[in-house]
Amino acid sequence: DARVTQTPRDKVTEMGQEVTMRCQPILGHNTVFWYRQTMKQGLELLAYFRNRAPLDDSGMPKDRFSAEMPDATLATLKIQPSEPRDSAVYFCASGLPGNTEAFFGQGTRLTVV
Amino acid sequence: GDSVTQMEGPVTLSEEAFLTINCTYTATGYPSLFWYVQYPGEGLQLLLKATKADDKGSNKGFEATYRKETTSFHLEKGSVQVSDSAVYFCALSVTSGSARQLTFGSGTQLTVLP
């Protein structure tokens, strides 16, 4: 059963610490999305990759957030330094080219204290 | 830019009641339209989709019809169950050049009471 895998599922960290979230897209999918979900803002697109190249990261705070795809099986989202306002659930999703659906992971719940 | 507007929640219904969640969109080009469902503690799962005007997507008793004339994609179910309690997201996808924009509505919380 192919699925998007995210680790860790939960992360509690202190303000100022570096946080790294990982995502393994479905094998063969060449598009990867990072979303942030909060009660206040809903689902926000942070970054979008195609064939490992970032196509749109306009939704991501550049001073502290960075997203990469070291290879086709791994996407990472880093926050350095983390702040309490970064507390949210971060979702990774993958898909195929064209107007097809995105497949979501279960998310990483981040709490910055 | 592209956007999706959903009816405000939360929505509370009794079991076996009829459900409608309204969704309208604004998009350049020819979007595909989706309904996703999110159960507590889980990621979003695709519920149904429609890729062109007048298409009807259906799954698990839920239906939605792509109405280009009214730019709408309302979600309906004839008889809801307690297990349908979740957050429902309307979304659209438009491909522009090499980029694909996937835009979500704000979500509608549905609670079904026994």
Chai-1 contact restraints between the chains, C-beta under 6 A:
chainA,res_idxA,chainB,res_idxB,connection_type,confidence,min_distance_angstrom,max_distance_angstrom,comment,restraint_id
A,G42,B,S106,contact,1.0,0.0,6.0,A-B,restraint_1
A,G42,B,G107,contact,1.0,0.0,6.0,A-B,restraint_2
A,L43,B,F104,contact,1.0,0.0,6.0,A-B,restraint_3
A,L55,B,A99,contact,1.0,0.0,6.0,A-B,restraint_4
A,D56,B,A99,contact,1.0,0.0,6.0,A-B,restraint_5
A,F91,B,G43,contact,1.0,0.0,6.0,A-B,restraint_6
A,N99,B,S32,contact,1.0,0.0,6.0,A-B,restraint_7
A,N99,B,S93,contact,1.0,0.0,6.0,A-B,restraint_8
A,N99,B,T95,contact,1.0,0.0,6.0,A-B,restraint_9
A,E101,B,F34,contact,1.0,0.0,6.0,A-B,restraint_10
A,E101,B,L46,contact,1.0,0.0,6.0,A-B,restraint_11
A,E101,B,K49,contact,1.0,0.0,6.0,A-B,restraint_12
A,A102,B,L102,contact,1.0,0.0,6.0,A-B,restraint_13
A,F104,B,G43,contact,1.0,0.0,6.0,A-B,restraint_14
A,F104,B,L44,contact,1.0,0.0,6.0,A-B,restraint_15
A,G105,B,G43,contact,1.0,0.0,6.0,A-B,restraint_16
A,Q106,B,E42,contact,1.0,0.0,6.0,A-B,restraint_17
A,Q106,B,G43,contact,1.0,0.0,6.0,A-B,restraint_18
A,G107,B,G43,contact,1.0,0.0,6.0,A-B,restraint_19
